[in-house]
């Protein structure tokens, strides 16, 4: 076969593979291929009952009525988690008085070490409107599954362990429904303006 035809076939194969992949992602996000009730709401998020950094039991209902950002991480995280929480804190600062109309949740993926007390100390470095939530291993696994977040324990050579985890920031609406991944790769002002659209 001529080299030109081989290249065309390879390009066509890559294009079709891309379409299949995009279709699979859309199906995962919407929960199914068809809907008789109009646009599908993405099947991400759901009910939970966890413990905040003050040692108080909270549920998803406590966050209803305000849009919120949700993020999975752990207090021993060396870079991504503190950077994300700092950037969210800066967005809240930029919102001014409107920051009281939004919330943010930091779900730990390391409940073994992230007790309410350790979360309280860790979260004290960030905006007070950010909630750090922990719970049993089973509770955390259920929340992560509902958000389609993945995490796993990774042993370290020198002992101990770290955690690999999904680093998406989820934008949820006032009813706790998933809106879209929330990009922090823009200015603080642009991120604050995007949040204001959902107040």
N, C-alpha and C positions, 0 to 999 in steps of 0.2 A: 504494500500500500504506500502511496506517495506520502512524504513527510507532511505535506500541507493537509492531507486528509486525516492523518493521525492527529495533528494539532487541533483540527476542527472537532474531531470526535472527543478528544480530551477536554476541550473547552465546553462542549455540549454536556459531557458527563459531569463536569464541575458545576455547571449551571443547574442541571437537574438535581444534583445532590444538595445544592444550596436551597432550592425550592422545597425539597423534602424536609431539610433541617428547619427552615423557617416555619413550615407548616406544623411540624412537631412541636416547636416552641409555642406557637399560637394555640395549639390544642391543649398543651399543658397549662398555659396561662388562663384559658377560658373555661377549662373543665370539660370540654366536649366539642364535637364537630358541628352540631346543629343546635339551634334554639328556635322555638316557636314563640318566644316571648321577647323578641328584639335582641339587642346587644347583650352579650354575656358579661357579668361582673366576674373579674378574675377570681379564681378560687384560691386566694391567698389570705392568710389570717384566719382568726376564729376565736372561740371562747377560751379563756384561761383563768386559772386561779393560782396566784403566786404570792411571794412575800417581797415587799419593797425594802429599801435600805433602812427604814425606820422599824423594821420588824412587823409591819402591819400586813394583813392579808388584803390583797387587791385582786380585782377581776377585770376582764375586758370592759365590763359595764362602767367602771370608774373612769374610763377614758372616752366614753361616748359624749357627743355634743361638741367636741373640738377635734379638728384634724390633728394627727400626730405622726411623728417620724419614729420608725422602729429599726433597731439595729442589734445584731447578735455579736457578742464578743466576750472578753474575760479580763479580769483585772491584772493578770500577769502578762498581758499582751504587750510586746515591746514597742510597737509603732502604730499599726493601723487603728486600733481601738482608741487610744488617747488622742490621736490626731483627729479622728472622726468626731469624738465627743467635744473636742475643742472647737472644731469648725461649726458644729451644731450650736454650741454655746455662743459663738460669734454671730451666727444667724439670728438667734434669739435676742442678742444685744442690739442688733441692727433693727429688729422689729419694733423696738421701743415698747410702748404700752400694748401694742398688738400681741406681744409675746405671751401675755396672760391668756390669750385665746387659742394657744396651741400647746402641745405637749410633745415630749420625746421619751421613748422607752429604750433602755439598754438591757436586753435579755442576756443574762450570762449563759455561756455554754460550758461553764466549769463550776457547777454547784458544789462540787467536792471542796473547793477552796474558797469560793465566793459566797461566804455567809452574809447575812444582813449587815453585820458589823464591819466586815472587810469592804463590802460595797459602799457603806456609808462613808468610810474614810476615803475610798477611791473617788466617789462621786462628789465629794466636797470640793474638788478642784474644778468643777464645772458648774454650769448654770443650775441653780436650785430647782428649776422646772423640769430637769431631766430625772427620770425615775430609773433606778437600777433594780431589776427584778431577778429573784432566784427562787429555788424550790427544790423538790426532789429530782433525782435523775430522770424518773419517769415523766414528771410534769414538764421538765425542760425539753425532753425528747418529743413530747406531744406538741408543745408550742412550736418547736423547730419544724416538725413535720407539717403543721398547719401553714407555716410560712414558706414551706419548701426550702428551708435552710438546711445546710449540711455541715456537720462538724465531726471531728474525731480527735482522740487523744494521740499525741505523738511523743514517744519516749525520747529523752535526751541522753546523749552519750555519757555526760557527767552525772547522770541521775536526774530524777524528777521528770517533768514532762511539760510540753506546751500543747496548744490546741490549734488545729487547722479549722477554719470556719468560713462560711459564706460572709462576704463583706458588703453585701448590698444594704443600702439604706432604703427602707420601704416608706412611701408616702401613703398614709391611710386617711380616708375622709372622716367626717363627723360621725358616721354610722359604723366606723371600724372596717370599712371596705377598702380593699386595695385600689389605689389610683394608678401608681406607676413607680418605678425605681426613681429615687430622688438623687440627682447628680450633685455632688459637691465640687465638681471640676469646673467651677465658674466663680465669679466674684460673690462675696458675701451679700452684696446688694441685690444681685440677680437671684440668688437663692431665696432671700427674704421676700422679694417681689413675687416669686413663684408660690411661696407659702401663703401670701396674702390673698391669692386668687381663690383659696379654698376655705377662707374664714367664713 
